[in-house]
Amino acid sequence: MATQLLSRPEEKTERRARKVTERQRPLWLLAPGGILMVLVILIPLALALWISLIDLDQYTLRRWVEAPFIGLANYAESLDAGLLHSIWISVSFALIATIVTVPIGIAAALVTQNAYRGRGLVRAVFLIPYVLPSFVVATVWRTMLQPDGIVNSLLGQENSLWLSGSRSYWTLILVEIWAAWPFIYLMSLAALQSVDHEVHEASAVDGVTWWPKLIKVILPYLRGPVLLACLLATLNHINNFTLPFVLFGAPAPDNVNVMPMLVYVTSFQGLRFGLSAAMAVASLIIIAIPLFVYLRAVRLDVHEEGGKR
Amino acid sequence: MSANAEATRLLPRPMLVTLTVLLCAMVLVPISYIVLASLNSDVGVASGEFWPSSFSLESYRKIWTTADLSTGILNSIIVCGLTAIASALLGTTTAYVLVRYKFWGRLTILRGLVGLQSIPGTLMLLPVFVLFSSAGNYLGLTVVGTRWGLFVAYLTFALPFSTWVMVTYLRGLPRELEEAARTEGASTLVILWRIIMPLSLPAIVVAGIFAFLLGWNDVLFASVLTRPETHTAAVALQVFGASQEGGALPVYSQMMAAALVCAVPVVLLYLVFQRYLVGGLTAGGVK
């Protein structure tokens, strides 16, 4: 993002500034936002952990404080209740979606890198799938993919099923790809634009043709930002609830029963809150791996760079 | 074409044209069908027409009675508007302290702000739902199904996101003005109100808009925490779609019209604030 690129204040002024500010730190200003965040985020998260250890269902819901503590029994049961299957579906779906969107996004960035008449319009078109709310994307694709919908009539197929049965998995992936590739495009475009003009000129002077230039000179610039984008995109795919929920409804067909759907159905249709909390906590562990890598890579702080990493 | 542009061109022209056309078609073919279908009649769409045999705005008129869209849109605007204002203002003050002062636990908070954006919504919704539904029992309050309950629930993801957007903006803001004001004897509140807020107004607007969009685009929380009177636009659309299932006559044209109506506020916000919002998209990776 542009603001990250702004230069830091010089070392000297910074040291002086710190002396001034350290004397009177208005930490009480953190209180309104901080207390609210503790109330609406930390307490619920802690409660989620606790719920995963108690036997909470529709009968004990109103008096959850008195629900019986059953230790790890919910976790053991979630293994039998299809958690591993859902993890497999979620992870494979997310990885396929990410892998396919990368070349599309990079190609889109490459074709809009140079100015030409109408480029603004093309860029706006590229952003459409991303700007549309997920629930709108899911609704329109659901309508188009109905057995008597437009997709079947264009393909000349009668009543072939996209939203249930074995094809639903690929439907989910295709719609996710359609909606998510512009994110990779945006991140690659930002990276492309940070390539120095001298790099282009040097390649032109050396008479390098476009393919070696692209592979050897330009793509290395994109590697870091695109890898970061891939991590974030994969996390977003794994966490996407809206798309499967609106496309297929709840409960979802077995082969699109992704983790958020499994947790949702177990808690709000099966009313087994303890069990679903255990599933949600377990799914957090899957997310923790890419999230940890992402948190290491993202720049948190102005003062952090250099030295530490 | 100048020599400069020639040097930075990355693809040979035929390939550039082919790729652009392909990518645009991938987006525009479904989009144009959606728009055309919404202007068609339900019968016309059901018979498989791509190009309508007759154009009409009939579907756009019908949806206000067949789907509960007006209630939904009104509720969405109220709840998401409040979420946007609260999280943008609180996010700014919190971010200001996080950027300008060093204290114990600061990096942990920053890391938490980023990490929270990737916490699955289901994990947050579950305890929030349990707390809300037991509030009647323990506190004598009805929370599930109310607008303010949904507002509180939306803060769980809007607040950290807005705060992070403000952090990325404020750390690029030079300190000189604040320091001049401080030597003049201005208090922190005055500095925040008179200097930081006006200077970072574009970012505050972006933080607010993103908070609004997070709420507008949410289906998960709203599908559990609302009743029919407090449905948001997203839930109204989803219920409309699900209720058409298995009906004798499919109302695909109305579905498309209703979906487009739900997208209009979002598209308008992007058109007006495009320049600012695209930067924010890459900052957080949240729609």
Contacts between the chains, C-beta under 8 A, distances in Angstrom:
chain1	res1	chain2	res2	distance
A	1	B	168	5.8
A	1	B	279	5.5
A	1	B	280	7.6
A	1	B	282	5.8
A	1	B	283	4.5
A	2	B	279	5.7
A	3	B	168	5.6
A	3	B	169	5.3
A	3	B	171	7.3
A	3	B	172	3.7
A	3	B	279	7.8
A	4	B	168	6.4
A	4	B	171	7.9
A	4	B	172	7.0
A	6	B	172	4.0
A	9	B	174	6.4
A	9	B	175	6.2
A	13	B	175	7.4
A	13	B	176	8.0
A	17	B	175	5.4
A	17	B	179	6.5
A	18	B	102	7.4
A	20	B	179	6.7
A	20	B	182	6.8
A	21	B	100	6.4
A	21	B	101	6.0
A	22	B	101	7.7
A	22	B	102	7.3
A	24	B	188	7.7
A	25	B	97	7.8
A	25	B	101	4.5
A	25	B	103	6.4
A	26	B	97	6.7
A	26	B	101	7.5
A	26	B	188	4.1
A	27	B	97	6.5
A	27	B	101	6.9
A	27	B	103	6.1
A	29	B	93	5.2
A	29	B	94	7.5
A	29	B	96	6.9
A	29	B	97	4.9
A	29	B	188	6.7
A	29	B	192	7.4
A	30	B	93	7.8
A	30	B	94	5.9
A	30	B	97	5.0
A	30	B	98	7.7
A	32	B	90	5.6
A	32	B	93	6.5
A	32	B	94	7.7
A	33	B	90	4.1
A	33	B	91	6.7
A	33	B	93	6.1
A	33	B	94	3.4
A	33	B	159	6.8
A	33	B	163	6.6
A	34	B	94	6.6
A	36	B	90	6.4
A	36	B	155	6.6
A	36	B	159	6.5
A	37	B	94	7.9
A	37	B	159	5.8
A	37	B	160	6.8
A	40	B	128	7.8
A	40	B	152	6.2
A	40	B	153	7.8
A	40	B	155	5.0
A	40	B	156	4.8
A	40	B	159	7.1
A	41	B	116	6.5
A	41	B	124	7.6
A	41	B	156	5.5
A	41	B	159	7.6
A	41	B	160	7.0
A	43	B	127	7.8
A	43	B	131	8.0
A	44	B	124	6.0
A	44	B	127	3.9
A	44	B	128	5.3
A	44	B	131	6.8
A	44	B	156	6.8
A	45	B	119	7.7
A	45	B	123	7.5
A	45	B	124	7.4
A	45	B	127	7.2
A	47	B	127	3.9
A	47	B	130	6.8
A	47	B	131	6.8
A	48	B	123	5.7
A	48	B	124	7.6
A	48	B	126	5.7
A	48	B	127	4.4
A	51	B	126	6.6
A	51	B	127	6.2
A	51	B	130	6.3
A	56	B	130	7.1
A	61	B	130	6.7
A	61	B	133	5.9
A	61	B	134	6.9
A	62	B	133	6.7
A	62	B	134	5.6
A	62	B	136	7.3
A	62	B	137	4.6
A	63	B	134	7.1
A	63	B	137	6.3
A	64	B	130	5.6
A	64	B	134	5.5
A	65	B	134	7.9
A	65	B	138	8.0
A	104	B	23	7.3
A	107	B	19	5.4
A	107	B	23	6.9
A	108	B	19	7.9
A	108	B	23	5.4
A	110	B	10	5.1
A	110	B	11	5.7
A	110	B	16	7.9
A	110	B	19	7.5
A	111	B	11	6.7
A	111	B	16	5.3
A	111	B	19	5.0
A	111	B	20	4.8
A	111	B	23	7.1
A	112	B	20	8.0
A	113	B	8	7.0
A	113	B	10	6.0
A	114	B	5	5.9
A	114	B	8	6.0
A	114	B	9	5.2
A	114	B	10	7.5
A	115	B	5	6.8
A	122	B	20	6.1
A	122	B	24	6.5
A	125	B	24	5.3
A	125	B	27	5.4
A	125	B	28	6.3
A	126	B	23	6.7
A	126	B	24	7.9
A	126	B	27	6.8
A	127	B	270	7.5
A	127	B	278	7.4
A	128	B	27	5.4
A	128	B	31	6.1
A	129	B	27	5.9
A	130	B	281	7.5
A	130	B	287	6.7
A	131	B	266	6.4
A	131	B	267	6.3
A	131	B	270	5.0
A	131	B	287	7.7
A	132	B	263	5.4
A	132	B	266	7.1
A	132	B	267	7.6
A	133	B	213	7.7
A	133	B	216	6.5
A	133	B	217	4.2
A	133	B	234	7.0
A	133	B	262	6.7
A	133	B	263	6.2
A	133	B	266	5.7
A	133	B	287	7.4
A	134	B	217	5.7
A	134	B	219	7.6
A	134	B	287	7.0
A	135	B	217	6.6
A	135	B	219	5.1
A	135	B	234	4.5
A	135	B	237	6.3
A	135	B	238	6.4
A	135	B	262	7.3
A	136	B	237	7.5
A	136	B	259	4.8
A	136	B	260	7.7
A	136	B	262	5.5
A	136	B	263	4.6
A	139	B	237	5.8
A	139	B	238	7.2
A	139	B	241	5.5
A	139	B	255	6.5
A	139	B	258	7.8
A	139	B	259	4.5
A	140	B	30	7.3
A	140	B	34	5.0
A	140	B	255	7.6
A	140	B	256	6.3
A	140	B	259	5.1
A	141	B	30	7.7
A	142	B	241	6.3
A	143	B	37	7.9
A	143	B	241	7.4
A	143	B	252	5.1
A	143	B	255	4.6
A	143	B	256	6.4
A	143	B	259	7.8
A	144	B	30	6.9
A	144	B	33	7.0
A	144	B	34	7.9
A	146	B	250	6.9
A	146	B	252	7.3
A	148	B	46	6.6
A	148	B	48	7.8
A	148	B	250	6.7
A	149	B	252	7.0
A	150	B	33	6.0
A	150	B	37	7.4
A	150	B	45	7.7
A	150	B	48	6.7
A	150	B	50	6.8
A	153	B	48	3.6
A	154	B	50	7.5
A	178	B	26	7.3
A	178	B	30	7.5
A	183	B	281	7.4
A	183	B	285	6.5
A	186	B	278	6.8
A	186	B	281	5.7
A	186	B	282	5.2
A	187	B	282	5.7
A	190	B	282	5.6
A	197	B	4	7.9
A	197	B	7	7.8
A	197	B	8	7.0
A	200	B	7	4.7
A	200	B	8	4.4
A	201	B	7	5.4
A	203	B	7	7.7
A	204	B	6	7.4
A	204	B	7	4.2
A	210	B	9	7.9
A	210	B	10	6.6
A	210	B	11	6.2
A	210	B	12	5.7
A	213	B	10	7.4
A	214	B	10	6.0
A	214	B	11	7.6
A	218	B	10	6.2
A	229	B	285	7.5
A	232	B	118	7.7
A	232	B	285	4.1
A	233	B	285	7.4
A	235	B	118	4.5
A	236	B	118	7.8
A	236	B	285	6.5
A	236	B	286	8.0
A	238	B	120	7.7
A	239	B	118	6.7
A	239	B	120	4.9
A	239	B	121	6.7
A	241	B	120	7.8
A	241	B	121	5.9
A	241	B	122	6.6
A	241	B	219	7.1
A	241	B	220	4.9
A	242	B	217	7.2
A	242	B	218	7.7
A	242	B	219	4.6
A	242	B	220	6.9
A	242	B	234	7.9
A	245	B	219	6.1
A	245	B	220	7.4
A	245	B	223	7.6
A	245	B	238	7.7
A	246	B	219	6.4
A	246	B	238	5.5
A	246	B	241	7.1
A	249	B	242	6.0
A	249	B	245	7.8
A	259	B	120	7.2
A	259	B	122	7.8
A	260	B	120	6.0
A	260	B	121	7.0
A	260	B	122	4.9
A	260	B	220	7.6
A	263	B	120	7.6
A	263	B	122	4.1
A	263	B	123	7.6
A	263	B	126	7.4
A	264	B	122	5.8
A	264	B	220	7.2
A	267	B	122	7.7
A	267	B	126	5.8
A	267	B	129	7.6
A	268	B	129	7.8
A	268	B	224	5.6
A	273	B	126	6.5
A	273	B	130	6.3
A	276	B	122	7.7
A	276	B	126	6.4
A	277	B	123	8.0
A	277	B	126	5.4
A	277	B	127	7.6
A	280	B	120	6.4
A	280	B	122	5.3
A	280	B	123	4.1
A	280	B	126	6.1
A	281	B	123	7.1
A	283	B	120	6.2
A	283	B	123	7.6
A	284	B	119	7.3
A	284	B	120	6.8
A	284	B	123	6.1
A	287	B	118	6.2
A	287	B	119	7.7
A	287	B	120	6.7
A	291	B	115	6.0
A	291	B	118	5.1
A	294	B	114	7.7
A	294	B	118	7.4
A	295	B	111	5.6
A	295	B	114	6.1
A	295	B	115	5.9
A	298	B	114	5.9
A	300	B	107	6.3
A	300	B	110	4.5
A	300	B	111	6.2
A	300	B	114	7.1
A	301	B	107	6.6
A	301	B	110	6.1
A	301	B	171	7.6
A	302	B	99	7.6
A	302	B	171	4.8
A	303	B	102	7.6
A	304	B	107	7.4
